[in-house]
Amino acid sequence: MTGKFVILLNGKLQEYNNVSDIPDSFDNLISFEPIYPPEPHTEEQHEEIAMFNSTLQMLMSRETK
């Protein structure tokens, strides 16, 4: 998943463009801004959008503070 994702790690903000690049643990998730595909959406794109919330929840579970 691509977008703008900002975490706090060891007191410093770090920005990522791909969820898969985010470390397994970090202090806090600061920003979660996935890129929405342009409309009209295909069925595949709807499935991708439906995963946004579960991805957010997964990242929040990695927070250590």
PDBQT receptor file of N, H, CA, C and O in Angstrom, charges set to zero:
ATOM      1  N   MET A   1       0.846  -1.164   0.000  1.00  0.00    +0.000 N 
ATOM      2  CA  MET A   1       0.000   0.000   0.000  1.00  0.00    +0.000 C 
ATOM      3  C   MET A   1       0.897   1.234   0.000  1.00  0.00    +0.000 C 
ATOM      4  O   MET A   1       1.855   1.317   0.770  1.00  0.00    +0.000 OA
ATOM      5  N   THR A   2       0.587   2.167  -0.848  1.00  0.00    +0.000 N 
ATOM      6  H   THR A   2      -0.190   2.100  -1.474  1.00  0.00    +0.000 HD
ATOM      7  CA  THR A   2       1.383   3.389  -0.947  1.00  0.00    +0.000 C 
ATOM      8  C   THR A   2       0.601   4.584  -0.405  1.00  0.00    +0.000 C 
ATOM      9  O   THR A   2      -0.625   4.551  -0.297  1.00  0.00    +0.000 OA
ATOM     10  N   GLY A   3       1.330   5.620  -0.073  1.00  0.00    +0.000 N 
ATOM     11  H   GLY A   3       2.326   5.647  -0.160  1.00  0.00    +0.000 HD
ATOM     12  CA  GLY A   3       0.742   6.840   0.452  1.00  0.00    +0.000 C 
ATOM     13  C   GLY A   3       1.767   7.597   1.260  1.00  0.00    +0.000 C 
ATOM     14  O   GLY A   3       2.964   7.532   0.979  1.00  0.00    +0.000 OA
ATOM     15  N   LYS A   4       1.301   8.314   2.264  1.00  0.00    +0.000 N 
ATOM     16  H   LYS A   4       0.329   8.367   2.493  1.00  0.00    +0.000 HD
ATOM     17  CA  LYS A   4       2.188   9.046   3.181  1.00  0.00    +0.000 C 
ATOM     18  C   LYS A   4       1.914   8.509   4.577  1.00  0.00    +0.000 C 
ATOM     19  O   LYS A   4       0.804   8.627   5.097  1.00  0.00    +0.000 OA
ATOM     20  N   PHE A   5       2.936   7.920   5.172  1.00  0.00    +0.000 N 
ATOM     21  H   PHE A   5       3.838   7.824   4.749  1.00  0.00    +0.000 HD
ATOM     22  CA  PHE A   5       2.815   7.308   6.485  1.00  0.00    +0.000 C 
ATOM     23  C   PHE A   5       3.944   7.851   7.350  1.00  0.00    +0.000 C 
ATOM     24  O   PHE A   5       5.117   7.736   6.994  1.00  0.00    +0.000 OA
ATOM     25  N   VAL A   6       3.589   8.440   8.486  1.00  0.00    +0.000 N 
ATOM     26  H   VAL A   6       2.637   8.533   8.776  1.00  0.00    +0.000 HD
ATOM     27  CA  VAL A   6       4.579   9.045   9.364  1.00  0.00    +0.000 C 
ATOM     28  C   VAL A   6       4.510   8.338  10.716  1.00  0.00    +0.000 C 
ATOM     29  O   VAL A   6       3.435   8.142  11.284  1.00  0.00    +0.000 OA
ATOM     30  N   ILE A   7       5.688   7.962  11.214  1.00  0.00    +0.000 N 
ATOM     31  H   ILE A   7       6.561   8.122  10.753  1.00  0.00    +0.000 HD
ATOM     32  CA  ILE A   7       5.786   7.346  12.530  1.00  0.00    +0.000 C 
ATOM     33  C   ILE A   7       6.752   8.139  13.389  1.00  0.00    +0.000 C 
ATOM     34  O   ILE A   7       7.574   8.906  12.888  1.00  0.00    +0.000 OA
ATOM     35  N   LEU A   8       6.634   7.936  14.698  1.00  0.00    +0.000 N 
ATOM     36  H   LEU A   8       5.966   7.313  15.105  1.00  0.00    +0.000 HD
ATOM     37  CA  LEU A   8       7.599   8.476  15.643  1.00  0.00    +0.000 C 
ATOM     38  C   LEU A   8       8.436   7.299  16.108  1.00  0.00    +0.000 C 
ATOM     39  O   LEU A   8       7.905   6.328  16.647  1.00  0.00    +0.000 OA
ATOM     40  N   LEU A   9       9.741   7.382  15.903  1.00  0.00    +0.000 N 
ATOM     41  H   LEU A   9      10.172   8.170  15.465  1.00  0.00    +0.000 HD
ATOM     42  CA  LEU A   9      10.660   6.319  16.286  1.00  0.00    +0.000 C 
ATOM     43  C   LEU A   9      11.845   6.941  17.004  1.00  0.00    +0.000 C 
ATOM     44  O   LEU A   9      12.575   7.749  16.431  1.00  0.00    +0.000 OA
ATOM     45  N   ASN A  10      12.028   6.561  18.252  1.00  0.00    +0.000 N 
ATOM     46  H   ASN A  10      11.435   5.904  18.717  1.00  0.00    +0.000 HD
ATOM     47  CA  ASN A  10      13.125   7.090  19.064  1.00  0.00    +0.000 C 
ATOM     48  C   ASN A  10      13.124   8.614  19.102  1.00  0.00    +0.000 C 
ATOM     49  O   ASN A  10      14.176   9.249  19.036  1.00  0.00    +0.000 OA
ATOM     50  N   GLY A  11      11.931   9.189  19.209  1.00  0.00    +0.000 N 
ATOM     51  H   GLY A  11      11.077   8.673  19.263  1.00  0.00    +0.000 HD
ATOM     52  CA  GLY A  11      11.804  10.634  19.327  1.00  0.00    +0.000 C 
ATOM     53  C   GLY A  11      11.920  11.406  18.027  1.00  0.00    +0.000 C 
ATOM     54  O   GLY A  11      11.912  12.637  18.050  1.00  0.00    +0.000 OA
ATOM     55  N   LYS A  12      12.028  10.719  16.886  1.00  0.00    +0.000 N 
ATOM     56  H   LYS A  12      12.035   9.719  16.868  1.00  0.00    +0.000 HD
ATOM     57  CA  LYS A  12      12.171  11.396  15.590  1.00  0.00    +0.000 C 
ATOM     58  C   LYS A  12      11.069  10.945  14.639  1.00  0.00    +0.000 C 
ATOM     59  O   LYS A  12      10.705   9.770  14.592  1.00  0.00    +0.000 OA
ATOM     60  N   LEU A  13      10.543  11.922  13.873  1.00  0.00    +0.000 N 
ATOM     61  H   LEU A  13      10.839  12.877  13.911  1.00  0.00    +0.000 HD
ATOM     62  CA  LEU A  13       9.535  11.605  12.866  1.00  0.00    +0.000 C 
ATOM     63  C   LEU A  13      10.211  10.989  11.653  1.00  0.00    +0.000 C 
ATOM     64  O   LEU A  13      11.242  11.474  11.186  1.00  0.00    +0.000 OA
ATOM     65  N   GLN A  14       9.614   9.909  11.148  1.00  0.00    +0.000 N 
ATOM     66  H   GLN A  14       8.777   9.515  11.528  1.00  0.00    +0.000 HD
ATOM     67  CA  GLN A  14      10.107   9.265   9.933  1.00  0.00    +0.000 C 
ATOM     68  C   GLN A  14       8.933   9.072   8.991  1.00  0.00    +0.000 C 
ATOM     69  O   GLN A  14       7.867   8.609   9.398  1.00  0.00    +0.000 OA
ATOM     70  N   GLU A  15       9.132   9.430   7.727  1.00  0.00    +0.000 N 
ATOM     71  H   GLU A  15       9.997   9.806   7.396  1.00  0.00    +0.000 HD
ATOM     72  CA  GLU A  15       8.073   9.336   6.725  1.00  0.00    +0.000 C 
ATOM     73  C   GLU A  15       8.367   8.190   5.764  1.00  0.00    +0.000 C 
ATOM     74  O   GLU A  15       9.506   7.983   5.345  1.00  0.00    +0.000 OA
ATOM     75  N   TYR A  16       7.316   7.455   5.426  1.00  0.00    +0.000 N 
ATOM     76  H   TYR A  16       6.391   7.624   5.765  1.00  0.00    +0.000 HD
ATOM     77  CA  TYR A  16       7.422   6.339   4.488  1.00  0.00    +0.000 C 
ATOM     78  C   TYR A  16       6.366   6.493   3.401  1.00  0.00    +0.000 C 
ATOM     79  O   TYR A  16       5.302   7.070   3.624  1.00  0.00    +0.000 OA
ATOM     80  N   ASN A  17       6.682   5.966   2.223  1.00  0.00    +0.000 N 
ATOM     81  H   ASN A  17       7.546   5.497   2.042  1.00  0.00    +0.000 HD
ATOM     82  CA  ASN A  17       5.741   5.990   1.112  1.00  0.00    +0.000 C 
ATOM     83  C   ASN A  17       5.084   4.638   0.877  1.00  0.00    +0.000 C 
ATOM     84  O   ASN A  17       4.130   4.534   0.106  1.00  0.00    +0.000 OA
ATOM     85  N   ASN A  18       5.591   3.603   1.537  1.00  0.00    +0.000 N 
ATOM     86  H   ASN A  18       6.366   3.688   2.163  1.00  0.00    +0.000 HD
ATOM     87  CA  ASN A  18       5.051   2.265   1.372  1.00  0.00    +0.000 C 
ATOM     88  C   ASN A  18       4.926   1.612   2.752  1.00  0.00    +0.000 C 
ATOM     89  O   ASN A  18       5.874   1.621   3.536  1.00  0.00    +0.000 OA
ATOM     90  N   VAL A  19       3.764   1.052   3.039  1.00  0.00    +0.000 N 
ATOM     91  H   VAL A  19       2.993   1.045   2.402  1.00  0.00    +0.000 HD
ATOM     92  CA  VAL A  19       3.522   0.421   4.342  1.00  0.00    +0.000 C 
ATOM     93  C   VAL A  19       4.538  -0.675   4.619  1.00  0.00    +0.000 C 
ATOM     94  O   VAL A  19       4.956  -0.856   5.763  1.00  0.00    +0.000 OA
ATOM     95  N   SER A  20       4.933  -1.397   3.602  1.00  0.00    +0.000 N 
ATOM     96  H   SER A  20       4.592  -1.250   2.673  1.00  0.00    +0.000 HD
ATOM     97  CA  SER A  20       5.857  -2.519   3.803  1.00  0.00    +0.000 C 
ATOM     98  C   SER A  20       7.251  -2.069   4.256  1.00  0.00    +0.000 C 
ATOM     99  O   SER A  20       8.042  -2.893   4.714  1.00  0.00    +0.000 OA
ATOM    100  N   ASP A  21       7.556  -0.789   4.137  1.00  0.00    +0.000 N 
ATOM    101  H   ASP A  21       6.913  -0.120   3.766  1.00  0.00    +0.000 HD
ATOM    102  CA  ASP A  21       8.858  -0.265   4.567  1.00  0.00    +0.000 C 
ATOM    103  C   ASP A  21       8.883   0.152   6.045  1.00  0.00    +0.000 C 
ATOM    104  O   ASP A  21       9.951   0.428   6.593  1.00  0.00    +0.000 OA
ATOM    105  N   ILE A  22       7.726   0.198   6.681  1.00  0.00    +0.000 N 
ATOM    106  H   ILE A  22       6.859  -0.026   6.236  1.00  0.00    +0.000 HD
ATOM    107  CA  ILE A  22       7.634   0.647   8.064  1.00  0.00    +0.000 C 
ATOM    108  C   ILE A  22       8.184  -0.438   8.991  1.00  0.00    +0.000 C 
ATOM    109  O   ILE A  22       7.870  -1.615   8.815  1.00  0.00    +0.000 OA
ATOM    110  N   PRO A  23       9.003  -0.055   9.975  1.00  0.00    +0.000 N 
ATOM    111  CA  PRO A  23       9.574  -1.049  10.898  1.00  0.00    +0.000 C 
ATOM    112  C   PRO A  23       8.490  -1.834  11.652  1.00  0.00    +0.000 C 
ATOM    113  O   PRO A  23       7.343  -1.398  11.757  1.00  0.00    +0.000 OA
ATOM    114  N   ASP A  24       8.881  -2.984  12.165  1.00  0.00    +0.000 N 
ATOM    115  H   ASP A  24       9.813  -3.337  12.080  1.00  0.00    +0.000 HD
ATOM    116  CA  ASP A  24       7.947  -3.846  12.890  1.00  0.00    +0.000 C 
ATOM    117  C   ASP A  24       7.459  -3.236  14.193  1.00  0.00    +0.000 C 
ATOM    118  O   ASP A  24       6.367  -3.564  14.658  1.00  0.00    +0.000 OA
ATOM    119  N   SER A  25       8.247  -2.356  14.785  1.00  0.00    +0.000 N 
ATOM    120  H   SER A  25       9.134  -2.089  14.407  1.00  0.00    +0.000 HD
ATOM    121  CA  SER A  25       7.800  -1.662  15.997  1.00  0.00    +0.000 C 
ATOM    122  C   SER A  25       8.311  -0.228  15.962  1.00  0.00    +0.000 C 
ATOM    123  O   SER A  25       9.373   0.059  15.409  1.00  0.00    +0.000 OA
ATOM    124  N   PHE A  26       7.539   0.659  16.560  1.00  0.00    +0.000 N 
ATOM    125  H   PHE A  26       6.676   0.426  17.009  1.00  0.00    +0.000 HD
ATOM    126  CA  PHE A  26       7.855   2.084  16.600  1.00  0.00    +0.000 C 
ATOM    127  C   PHE A  26       7.059   2.689  17.737  1.00  0.00    +0.000 C 
ATOM    128  O   PHE A  26       6.160   2.052  18.286  1.00  0.00    +0.000 OA
ATOM    129  N   ASP A  27       7.396   3.935  18.094  1.00  0.00    +0.000 N 
ATOM    130  H   ASP A  27       8.126   4.452  17.648  1.00  0.00    +0.000 HD
ATOM    131  CA  ASP A  27       6.742   4.574  19.236  1.00  0.00    +0.000 C 
ATOM    132  C   ASP A  27       5.265   4.846  18.952  1.00  0.00    +0.000 C 
ATOM    133  O   ASP A  27       4.393   4.355  19.668  1.00  0.00    +0.000 OA
ATOM    134  N   ASN A  28       4.986   5.627  17.911  1.00  0.00    +0.000 N 
ATOM    135  H   ASN A  28       5.694   6.027  17.329  1.00  0.00    +0.000 HD
ATOM    136  CA  ASN A  28       3.605   6.001  17.591  1.00  0.00    +0.000 C 
ATOM    137  C   ASN A  28       3.416   6.172  16.096  1.00  0.00    +0.000 C 
ATOM    138  O   ASN A  28       4.336   6.562  15.377  1.00  0.00    +0.000 OA
ATOM    139  N   LEU A  29       2.213   5.874  15.644  1.00  0.00    +0.000 N 
ATOM    140  H   LEU A  29       1.466   5.557  16.228  1.00  0.00    +0.000 HD
ATOM    141  CA  LEU A  29       1.804   6.174  14.277  1.00  0.00    +0.000 C 
ATOM    142  C   LEU A  29       1.255   7.594  14.289  1.00  0.00    +0.000 C 
ATOM    143  O   LEU A  29       0.308   7.886  15.019  1.00  0.00    +0.000 OA
ATOM    144  N   ILE A  30       1.831   8.466  13.500  1.00  0.00    +0.000 N 
ATOM    145  H   ILE A  30       2.600   8.229  12.907  1.00  0.00    +0.000 HD
ATOM    146  CA  ILE A  30       1.454   9.876  13.486  1.00  0.00    +0.000 C 
ATOM    147  C   ILE A  30       0.477  10.184  12.356  1.00  0.00    +0.000 C 
ATOM    148  O   ILE A  30      -0.494  10.915  12.553  1.00  0.00    +0.000 OA
ATOM    149  N   SER A  31       0.733   9.628  11.174  1.00  0.00    +0.000 N 
ATOM    150  H   SER A  31       1.522   9.034  11.013  1.00  0.00    +0.000 HD
ATOM    151  CA  SER A  31      -0.094   9.935  10.012  1.00  0.00    +0.000 C 
ATOM    152  C   SER A  31      -0.279   8.691   9.152  1.00  0.00    +0.000 C 
ATOM    153  O   SER A  31       0.676   7.962   8.883  1.00  0.00    +0.000 OA
ATOM    154  N   PHE A  32      -1.515   8.457   8.727  1.00  0.00    +0.000 N 
ATOM    155  H   PHE A  32      -2.291   9.049   8.946  1.00  0.00    +0.000 HD
ATOM    156  CA  PHE A  32      -1.863   7.331   7.855  1.00  0.00    +0.000 C 
ATOM    157  C   PHE A  32      -2.689   7.900   6.718  1.00  0.00    +0.000 C 
ATOM    158  O   PHE A  32      -3.879   8.169   6.887  1.00  0.00    +0.000 OA
ATOM    159  N   GLU A  33      -2.061   8.087   5.545  1.00  0.00    +0.000 N 
ATOM    160  H   GLU A  33      -1.094   7.869   5.408  1.00  0.00    +0.000 HD
ATOM    161  CA  GLU A  33      -2.724   8.693   4.401  1.00  0.00    +0.000 C 
ATOM    162  C   GLU A  33      -2.503   7.836   3.145  1.00  0.00    +0.000 C 
ATOM    163  O   GLU A  33      -1.680   8.180   2.297  1.00  0.00    +0.000 OA
ATOM    164  N   PRO A  34      -3.233   6.726   3.030  1.00  0.00    +0.000 N 
ATOM    165  CA  PRO A  34      -3.069   5.897   1.826  1.00  0.00    +0.000 C 
ATOM    166  C   PRO A  34      -3.586   6.631   0.597  1.00  0.00    +0.000 C 
ATOM    167  O   PRO A  34      -4.467   7.486   0.692  1.00  0.00    +0.000 OA
ATOM    168  N   ILE A  35      -3.032   6.291  -0.540  1.00  0.00    +0.000 N 
ATOM    169  H   ILE A  35      -2.316   5.597  -0.617  1.00  0.00    +0.000 HD
ATOM    170  CA  ILE A  35      -3.475   6.899  -1.797  1.00  0.00    +0.000 C 
ATOM    171  C   ILE A  35      -4.704   6.150  -2.300  1.00  0.00    +0.000 C 
ATOM    172  O   ILE A  35      -4.668   4.940  -2.525  1.00  0.00    +0.000 OA
ATOM    173  N   TYR A  36      -5.790   6.897  -2.469  1.00  0.00    +0.000 N 
ATOM    174  H   TYR A  36      -5.819   7.880  -2.287  1.00  0.00    +0.000 HD
ATOM    175  CA  TYR A  36      -7.010   6.314  -3.027  1.00  0.00    +0.000 C 
ATOM    176  C   TYR A  36      -6.904   6.307  -4.549  1.00  0.00    +0.000 C 
ATOM    177  O   TYR A  36      -6.477   7.298  -5.142  1.00  0.00    +0.000 OA
ATOM    178  N   PRO A  37      -7.286   5.208  -5.186  1.00  0.00    +0.000 N 
ATOM    179  CA  PRO A  37      -7.261   5.183  -6.650  1.00  0.00    +0.000 C 
ATOM    180  C   PRO A  37      -8.329   6.130  -7.201  1.00  0.00    +0.000 C 
ATOM    181  O   PRO A  37      -9.342   6.368  -6.545  1.00  0.00    +0.000 OA
ATOM    182  N   PRO A  38      -8.108   6.665  -8.393  1.00  0.00    +0.000 N 
ATOM    183  CA  PRO A  38      -9.083   7.587  -8.978  1.00  0.00    +0.000 C 
ATOM    184  C   PRO A  38     -10.392   6.863  -9.312  1.00  0.00    +0.000 C 
ATOM    185  O   PRO A  38     -10.403   5.678  -9.645  1.00  0.00    +0.000 OA
ATOM    186  N   GLU A  39     -11.477   7.607  -9.212  1.00  0.00    +0.000 N 
ATOM    187  H   GLU A  39     -11.467   8.570  -8.942  1.00  0.00    +0.000 HD
ATOM    188  CA  GLU A  39     -12.792   7.059  -9.569  1.00  0.00    +0.000 C 
ATOM    189  C   GLU A  39     -12.955   7.052 -11.077  1.00  0.00    +0.000 C 
ATOM    190  O   GLU A  39     -12.294   7.844 -11.749  1.00  0.00    +0.000 OA
ATOM    191  N   PRO A  40     -13.783   6.217 -11.634  1.00  0.00    +0.000 N 
ATOM    192  CA  PRO A  40     -14.564   5.179 -10.972  1.00  0.00    +0.000 C 
ATOM    193  C   PRO A  40     -13.660   4.004 -10.579  1.00  0.00    +0.000 C 
ATOM    194  O   PRO A  40     -12.697   3.684 -11.275  1.00  0.00    +0.000 OA
ATOM    195  N   HIS A  41     -13.990   3.374  -9.457  1.00  0.00    +0.000 N 
ATOM    196  H   HIS A  41     -14.773   3.634  -8.892  1.00  0.00    +0.000 HD
ATOM    197  CA  HIS A  41     -13.189   2.284  -8.941  1.00  0.00    +0.000 C 
ATOM    198  C   HIS A  41     -13.612   0.946  -9.539  1.00  0.00    +0.000 C 
ATOM    199  O   HIS A  41     -14.793   0.672  -9.750  1.00  0.00    +0.000 OA
ATOM    200  N   THR A  42     -12.604   0.134  -9.800  1.00  0.00    +0.000 N 
ATOM    201  H   THR A  42     -11.644   0.357  -9.628  1.00  0.00    +0.000 HD
ATOM    202  CA  THR A  42     -12.866  -1.240 -10.231  1.00  0.00    +0.000 C 
ATOM    203  C   THR A  42     -13.151  -2.077  -8.982  1.00  0.00    +0.000 C 
ATOM    204  O   THR A  42     -12.952  -1.607  -7.861  1.00  0.00    +0.000 OA
ATOM    205  N   GLU A  43     -13.608  -3.289  -9.169  1.00  0.00    +0.000 N 
ATOM    206  H   GLU A  43     -13.770  -3.671 -10.079  1.00  0.00    +0.000 HD
ATOM    207  CA  GLU A  43     -13.846  -4.192  -8.043  1.00  0.00    +0.000 C 
ATOM    208  C   GLU A  43     -12.544  -4.442  -7.273  1.00  0.00    +0.000 C 
ATOM    209  O   GLU A  43     -12.542  -4.493  -6.043  1.00  0.00    +0.000 OA
ATOM    210  N   GLU A  44     -11.452  -4.595  -8.004  1.00  0.00    +0.000 N 
ATOM    211  H   GLU A  44     -11.454  -4.553  -9.003  1.00  0.00    +0.000 HD
ATOM    212  CA  GLU A  44     -10.151  -4.794  -7.371  1.00  0.00    +0.000 C 
ATOM    213  C   GLU A  44      -9.766  -3.596  -6.513  1.00  0.00    +0.000 C 
ATOM    214  O   GLU A  44      -9.231  -3.762  -5.416  1.00  0.00    +0.000 OA
ATOM    215  N   GLN A  45     -10.034  -2.405  -7.000  1.00  0.00    +0.000 N 
ATOM    216  H   GLN A  45     -10.468  -2.270  -7.891  1.00  0.00    +0.000 HD
ATOM    217  CA  GLN A  45      -9.726  -1.196  -6.239  1.00  0.00    +0.000 C 
ATOM    218  C   GLN A  45     -10.601  -1.092  -4.990  1.00  0.00    +0.000 C 
ATOM    219  O   GLN A  45     -10.136  -0.636  -3.945  1.00  0.00    +0.000 OA
ATOM    220  N   HIS A  46     -11.866  -1.512  -5.092  1.00  0.00    +0.000 N 
ATOM    221  H   HIS A  46     -12.244  -1.883  -5.940  1.00  0.00    +0.000 HD
ATOM    222  CA  HIS A  46     -12.743  -1.522  -3.915  1.00  0.00    +0.000 C 
ATOM    223  C   HIS A  46     -12.189  -2.472  -2.852  1.00  0.00    +0.000 C 
ATOM    224  O   HIS A  46     -12.247  -2.171  -1.660  1.00  0.00    +0.000 OA
ATOM    225  N   GLU A  47     -11.663  -3.597  -3.274  1.00  0.00    +0.000 N 
ATOM    226  H   GLU A  47     -11.617  -3.841  -4.242  1.00  0.00    +0.000 HD
ATOM    227  CA  GLU A  47     -11.066  -4.545  -2.330  1.00  0.00    +0.000 C 
ATOM    228  C   GLU A  47      -9.836  -3.942  -1.666  1.00  0.00    +0.000 C 
ATOM    229  O   GLU A  47      -9.610  -4.136  -0.471  1.00  0.00    +0.000 OA
ATOM    230  N   GLU A  48      -9.045  -3.214  -2.438  1.00  0.00    +0.000 N 
ATOM    231  H   GLU A  48      -9.228  -3.057  -3.408  1.00  0.00    +0.000 HD
ATOM    232  CA  GLU A  48      -7.861  -2.548  -1.883  1.00  0.00    +0.000 C 
ATOM    233  C   GLU A  48      -8.272  -1.494  -0.860  1.00  0.00    +0.000 C 
ATOM    234  O   GLU A  48      -7.685  -1.415   0.219  1.00  0.00    +0.000 OA
ATOM    235  N   ILE A  49      -9.264  -0.695  -1.188  1.00  0.00    +0.000 N 
ATOM    236  H   ILE A  49      -9.741  -0.758  -2.064  1.00  0.00    +0.000 HD
ATOM    237  CA  ILE A  49      -9.750   0.351  -0.278  1.00  0.00    +0.000 C 
ATOM    238  C   ILE A  49     -10.302  -0.282   1.003  1.00  0.00    +0.000 C 
ATOM    239  O   ILE A  49     -10.123   0.261   2.093  1.00  0.00    +0.000 OA
ATOM    240  N   ALA A  50     -10.960  -1.409   0.871  1.00  0.00    +0.000 N 
ATOM    241  H   ALA A  50     -11.105  -1.850  -0.015  1.00  0.00    +0.000 HD
ATOM    242  CA  ALA A  50     -11.521  -2.101   2.032  1.00  0.00    +0.000 C 
ATOM    243  C   ALA A  50     -10.431  -2.552   3.002  1.00  0.00    +0.000 C 
ATOM    244  O   ALA A  50     -10.707  -2.758   4.184  1.00  0.00    +0.000 OA
ATOM    245  N   MET A  51      -9.205  -2.705   2.524  1.00  0.00    +0.000 N 
ATOM    246  H   MET A  51      -8.981  -2.537   1.564  1.00  0.00    +0.000 HD
ATOM    247  CA  MET A  51      -8.090  -3.134   3.370  1.00  0.00    +0.000 C 
ATOM    248  C   MET A  51      -7.450  -1.978   4.151  1.00  0.00    +0.000 C 
ATOM    249  O   MET A  51      -6.627  -2.218   5.035  1.00  0.00    +0.000 OA
ATOM    250  N   PHE A  52      -7.811  -0.745   3.841  1.00  0.00    +0.000 N 
ATOM    251  H   PHE A  52      -8.480  -0.550   3.123  1.00  0.00    +0.000 HD
ATOM    252  CA  PHE A  52      -7.204   0.407   4.504  1.00  0.00    +0.000 C 
ATOM    253  C   PHE A  52      -7.377   0.333   6.020  1.00  0.00    +0.000 C 
ATOM    254  O   PHE A  52      -6.411   0.534   6.756  1.00  0.00    +0.000 OA
ATOM    255  N   ASN A  53      -8.590   0.047   6.501  1.00  0.00    +0.000 N 
ATOM    256  H   ASN A  53      -9.375  -0.116   5.903  1.00  0.00    +0.000 HD
ATOM    257  CA  ASN A  53      -8.824   0.025   7.940  1.00  0.00    +0.000 C 
ATOM    258  C   ASN A  53      -8.039  -1.096   8.618  1.00  0.00    +0.000 C 
ATOM    259  O   ASN A  53      -7.452  -0.874   9.677  1.00  0.00    +0.000 OA
ATOM    260  N   SER A  54      -8.015  -2.281   8.038  1.00  0.00    +0.000 N 
ATOM    261  H   SER A  54      -8.491  -2.461   7.177  1.00  0.00    +0.000 HD
ATOM    262  CA  SER A  54      -7.267  -3.374   8.675  1.00  0.00    +0.000 C 
ATOM    263  C   SER A  54      -5.767  -3.086   8.678  1.00  0.00    +0.000 C 
ATOM    264  O   SER A  54      -5.066  -3.483   9.608  1.00  0.00    +0.000 OA
ATOM    265  N   THR A  55      -5.274  -2.409   7.661  1.00  0.00    +0.000 N 
ATOM    266  H   THR A  55      -5.843  -2.086   6.905  1.00  0.00    +0.000 HD
ATOM    267  CA  THR A  55      -3.867  -2.019   7.633  1.00  0.00    +0.000 C 
ATOM    268  C   THR A  55      -3.579  -0.985   8.718  1.00  0.00    +0.000 C 
ATOM    269  O   THR A  55      -2.550  -1.057   9.390  1.00  0.00    +0.000 OA
ATOM    270  N   LEU A  56      -4.481  -0.031   8.889  1.00  0.00    +0.000 N 
ATOM    271  H   LEU A  56      -5.317   0.028   8.343  1.00  0.00    +0.000 HD
ATOM    272  CA  LEU A  56      -4.341   0.959   9.955  1.00  0.00    +0.000 C 
ATOM    273  C   LEU A  56      -4.306   0.262  11.319  1.00  0.00    +0.000 C 
ATOM    274  O   LEU A  56      -3.456   0.572  12.154  1.00  0.00    +0.000 OA
ATOM    275  N   GLN A  57      -5.217  -0.667  11.541  1.00  0.00    +0.000 N 
ATOM    276  H   GLN A  57      -5.907  -0.919  10.863  1.00  0.00    +0.000 HD
ATOM    277  CA  GLN A  57      -5.260  -1.387  12.815  1.00  0.00    +0.000 C 
ATOM    278  C   GLN A  57      -3.976  -2.186  13.045  1.00  0.00    +0.000 C 
ATOM    279  O   GLN A  57      -3.465  -2.236  14.164  1.00  0.00    +0.000 OA
ATOM    280  N   MET A  58      -3.459  -2.807  11.990  1.00  0.00    +0.000 N 
ATOM    281  H   MET A  58      -3.875  -2.766  11.081  1.00  0.00    +0.000 HD
ATOM    282  CA  MET A  58      -2.223  -3.573  12.088  1.00  0.00    +0.000 C 
ATOM    283  C   MET A  58      -1.064  -2.663  12.473  1.00  0.00    +0.000 C 
ATOM    284  O   MET A  58      -0.260  -3.020  13.334  1.00  0.00    +0.000 OA
ATOM    285  N   LEU A  59      -0.969  -1.493  11.849  1.00  0.00    +0.000 N 
ATOM    286  H   LEU A  59      -1.622  -1.203  11.151  1.00  0.00    +0.000 HD
ATOM    287  CA  LEU A  59       0.105  -0.556  12.188  1.00  0.00    +0.000 C 
ATOM    288  C   LEU A  59      -0.027  -0.067  13.624  1.00  0.00    +0.000 C 
ATOM    289  O   LEU A  59       0.973   0.056  14.331  1.00  0.00    +0.000 OA
ATOM    290  N   MET A  60      -1.228   0.208  14.053  1.00  0.00    +0.000 N 
ATOM    291  H   MET A  60      -2.040   0.108  13.479  1.00  0.00    +0.000 HD
ATOM    292  CA  MET A  60      -1.436   0.670  15.424  1.00  0.00    +0.000 C 
ATOM    293  C   MET A  60      -1.040  -0.405  16.437  1.00  0.00    +0.000 C 
ATOM    294  O   MET A  60      -0.613  -0.083  17.545  1.00  0.00    +0.000 OA
ATOM    295  N   SER A  61      -1.177  -1.669  16.067  1.00  0.00    +0.000 N 
ATOM    296  H   SER A  61      -1.524  -1.931  15.166  1.00  0.00    +0.000 HD
ATOM    297  CA  SER A  61      -0.795  -2.740  16.984  1.00  0.00    +0.000 C 
ATOM    298  C   SER A  61       0.730  -2.829  17.136  1.00  0.00    +0.000 C 
ATOM    299  O   SER A  61       1.212  -3.470  18.069  1.00  0.00    +0.000 OA
ATOM    300  N   ARG A  62       1.488  -2.205  16.246  1.00  0.00    +0.000 N 
ATOM    301  H   ARG A  62       1.096  -1.684  15.487  1.00  0.00    +0.000 HD
ATOM    302  CA  ARG A  62       2.944  -2.191  16.321  1.00  0.00    +0.000 C 
ATOM    303  C   ARG A  62       3.485  -1.086  17.223  1.00  0.00    +0.000 C 
ATOM    304  O   ARG A  62       4.673  -1.067  17.543  1.00  0.00    +0.000 OA
ATOM    305  N   GLU A  63       2.604  -0.159  17.635  1.00  0.00    +0.000 N 
ATOM    306  H   GLU A  63       1.638  -0.174  17.375  1.00  0.00    +0.000 HD
ATOM    307  CA  GLU A  63       3.031   0.939  18.488  1.00  0.00    +0.000 C 
ATOM    308  C   GLU A  63       3.506   0.408  19.834  1.00  0.00    +0.000 C 
ATOM    309  O   GLU A  63       2.915  -0.513  20.399  1.00  0.00    +0.000 OA
ATOM    310  N   THR A  64       4.578   1.001  20.335  1.00  0.00    +0.000 N 
ATOM    311  H   THR A  64       5.058   1.749  19.876  1.00  0.00    +0.000 HD
ATOM    312  CA  THR A  64       5.117   0.569  21.621  1.00  0.00    +0.000 C 
ATOM    313  C   THR A  64       4.767   1.531  22.754  1.00  0.00    +0.000 C 
ATOM    314  O   THR A  64       5.001   1.223  23.922  1.00  0.00    +0.000 OA
ATOM    315  N   LYS A  65       4.217   2.674  22.421  1.00  0.00    +0.000 N 
ATOM    316  H   LYS A  65       4.027   2.924  21.472  1.00  0.00    +0.000 HD
ATOM    317  CA  LYS A  65       3.840   3.661  23.464  1.00  0.00    +0.000 C 
ATOM    318  C   LYS A  65       2.389   4.015  23.371  1.00  0.00    +0.000 C 
ATOM    319  O   LYS A  65       1.899   4.823  24.159  1.00  0.00    +0.000 OA
TER     320      LYS A  65
